[in-house]
Amino acid sequence: MLLESIKPYLTRQLVVDIDVRSVNEDLVKFLEKNVKKFPGRSTLKLNILEPKTNARISMYTLDNGFEMNDEMAAFLENRPDLDVQIVSS
């Protein structure tokens, strides 16, 4: 089985740490569109971090998850400002 075909099955959770200064309309629109386009069983957890006050807000999918996909992987690879962790099963 190719890596591309097992990626959706092995990804249990995608955790993305984001500096509050990196949150913008393009990021939000991409994540919203991608999660709707690729529904699945993986959880997406976003941690929004504010370094000056050391504040942290965590958001994650509850009922509807997503399926890890090539579009998401490419997007995350092109965003070095995001800290990405993949939890696999």
HELIX and SHEET records of a PDB file:
HELIX    1   1 LEU A    3  LEU A   10  1                                   8    
HELIX    2   2 VAL A   20  SER A   22  5                                   3    
HELIX    3   3 GLU A   25  LYS A   37  1                                  13    
HELIX    4   4 ASP A   70  GLU A   77  1                                   8    
SHEET    1   A 4 ALA A  55  TYR A  60  0                                        
SHEET    2   A 4 THR A  43  GLU A  50 -1                                        
SHEET    3   A 4 THR A  11  ASP A  19  1                                        
SHEET    4   A 4 LEU A  82  SER A  88 -1                                        
SHEET    1   B 2 PRO A  39  GLY A  40  0                                        
SHEET    2   B 2 GLY A  65  PHE A  66 -1                                        
END                                                                             
